[in-house]
């Protein structure tokens, strides 16, 4: 159950690091970098048996460190799962190199 939204995990941009969900409005924004990190760590947990660690996932999804912050490069983003199986890869991760 979600109880808080992370606004700025560092506290540098906003004094409030998180906000209760009941008080949250879309205009408040959220910490994209932190949620990207959390999501990649969750994906790593699932795909680690297939050789995908956090660094490799960052490379696949175009996440890089830039000015000490993670930045998602949308133009390099590829889907994690595809509907078309590849003969060279496991069917669940066929789109990953």
TORKOL-4160 file (C-alpha; in steps of 0.2 Angstrom, whole numbers, padded with zeros to 4 digits, m for minus):
97
<pt num="1" X="0000" Y="0000" Z="0000"/>
<pt num="2" X="0007" Y="0017" Z="m0005"/>
<pt num="3" X="0007" Y="0029" Z="0010"/>
<pt num="4" X="0019" Y="0042" Z="0004"/>
<pt num="5" X="0026" Y="0049" Z="m0013"/>
<pt num="6" X="0044" Y="0054" Z="m0013"/>
<pt num="7" X="0046" Y="0072" Z="m0019"/>
<pt num="8" X="0065" Y="0074" Z="m0017"/>
<pt num="9" X="0074" Y="0060" Z="m0008"/>
<pt num="10" X="0089" Y="0072" Z="m0006"/>
<pt num="11" X="0080" Y="0087" Z="0001"/>
<pt num="12" X="0090" Y="0099" Z="m0010"/>
<pt num="13" X="0076" Y="0105" Z="m0022"/>
<pt num="14" X="0062" Y="0104" Z="m0009"/>
<pt num="15" X="0061" Y="0105" Z="0009"/>
<pt num="16" X="0049" Y="0091" Z="0009"/>
<pt num="17" X="0057" Y="0074" Z="0005"/>
<pt num="18" X="0040" Y="0065" Z="0004"/>
<pt num="19" X="0022" Y="0069" Z="0006"/>
<pt num="20" X="0007" Y="0058" Z="0012"/>
<pt num="21" X="m0003" Y="0051" Z="m0002"/>
<pt num="22" X="m0019" Y="0059" Z="0005"/>
<pt num="23" X="m0011" Y="0077" Z="0003"/>
<pt num="24" X="m0002" Y="0074" Z="m0013"/>
<pt num="25" X="m0007" Y="0083" Z="m0029"/>
<pt num="26" X="0000" Y="0080" Z="m0047"/>
<pt num="27" X="0007" Y="0098" Z="m0047"/>
<pt num="28" X="0018" Y="0092" Z="m0032"/>
<pt num="29" X="0028" Y="0081" Z="m0044"/>
<pt num="30" X="0039" Y="0067" Z="m0038"/>
<pt num="31" X="0057" Y="0061" Z="m0038"/>
<pt num="32" X="0059" Y="0053" Z="m0055"/>
<pt num="33" X="0077" Y="0048" Z="m0052"/>
<pt num="34" X="0073" Y="0039" Z="m0035"/>
<pt num="35" X="0058" Y="0030" Z="m0043"/>
<pt num="36" X="0069" Y="0025" Z="m0058"/>
<pt num="37" X="0082" Y="0018" Z="m0046"/>
<pt num="38" X="0069" Y="0009" Z="m0036"/>
<pt num="39" X="0061" Y="0001" Z="m0052"/>
<pt num="40" X="0078" Y="m0004" Z="m0059"/>
<pt num="41" X="0082" Y="m0013" Z="m0042"/>
<pt num="42" X="0066" Y="m0022" Z="m0043"/>
<pt num="43" X="0069" Y="m0028" Z="m0061"/>
<pt num="44" X="0087" Y="m0033" Z="m0056"/>
<pt num="45" X="0079" Y="m0044" Z="m0043"/>
<pt num="46" X="0069" Y="m0053" Z="m0056"/>
<pt num="47" X="0082" Y="m0054" Z="m0070"/>
<pt num="48" X="0098" Y="m0057" Z="m0060"/>
<pt num="49" X="0097" Y="m0076" Z="m0064"/>
<pt num="50" X="0099" Y="m0071" Z="m0082"/>
<pt num="51" X="0114" Y="m0060" Z="m0079"/>
<pt num="52" X="0106" Y="m0043" Z="m0078"/>
<pt num="53" X="0113" Y="m0033" Z="m0064"/>
<pt num="54" X="0109" Y="m0015" Z="m0060"/>
<pt num="55" X="0123" Y="m0008" Z="m0071"/>
<pt num="56" X="0118" Y="m0018" Z="m0086"/>
<pt num="57" X="0100" Y="m0013" Z="m0084"/>
<pt num="58" X="0105" Y="0005" Z="m0083"/>
<pt num="59" X="0114" Y="0003" Z="m0099"/>
<pt num="60" X="0100" Y="m0006" Z="m0108"/>
<pt num="61" X="0087" Y="0008" Z="m0103"/>
<pt num="62" X="0099" Y="0022" Z="m0106"/>
<pt num="63" X="0100" Y="0028" Z="m0088"/>
<pt num="64" X="0116" Y="0037" Z="m0084"/>
<pt num="65" X="0124" Y="0048" Z="m0070"/>
<pt num="66" X="0124" Y="0066" Z="m0075"/>
<pt num="67" X="0129" Y="0079" Z="m0063"/>
<pt num="68" X="0127" Y="0067" Z="m0049"/>
<pt num="69" X="0109" Y="0063" Z="m0054"/>
<pt num="70" X="0102" Y="0049" Z="m0064"/>
<pt num="71" X="0094" Y="0054" Z="m0080"/>
<pt num="72" X="0083" Y="0043" Z="m0091"/>
<pt num="73" X="0087" Y="0045" Z="m0109"/>
<pt num="74" X="0070" Y="0042" Z="m0117"/>
<pt num="75" X="0077" Y="0041" Z="m0135"/>
<pt num="76" X="0087" Y="0026" Z="m0130"/>
<pt num="77" X="0074" Y="0017" Z="m0120"/>
<pt num="78" X="0069" Y="0000" Z="m0126"/>
<pt num="79" X="0055" Y="m0011" Z="m0120"/>
<pt num="80" X="0060" Y="m0024" Z="m0108"/>
<pt num="81" X="0048" Y="m0038" Z="m0114"/>
<pt num="82" X="0043" Y="m0041" Z="m0132"/>
<pt num="83" X="0029" Y="m0052" Z="m0139"/>
<pt num="84" X="0040" Y="m0060" Z="m0152"/>
<pt num="85" X="0052" Y="m0073" Z="m0145"/>
<pt num="86" X="0070" Y="m0073" Z="m0151"/>
<pt num="87" X="0079" Y="m0089" Z="m0155"/>
<pt num="88" X="0095" Y="m0082" Z="m0147"/>
<pt num="89" X="0087" Y="m0077" Z="m0130"/>
<pt num="90" X="0076" Y="m0082" Z="m0116"/>
<pt num="91" X="0058" Y="m0078" Z="m0122"/>
<pt num="92" X="0054" Y="m0066" Z="m0107"/>
<pt num="93" X="0070" Y="m0056" Z="m0110"/>
<pt num="94" X="0071" Y="m0057" Z="m0129"/>
<pt num="95" X="0073" Y="m0039" Z="m0132"/>
<pt num="96" X="0088" Y="m0037" Z="m0121"/>
<pt num="97" X="0106" Y="m0038" Z="m0129"/>
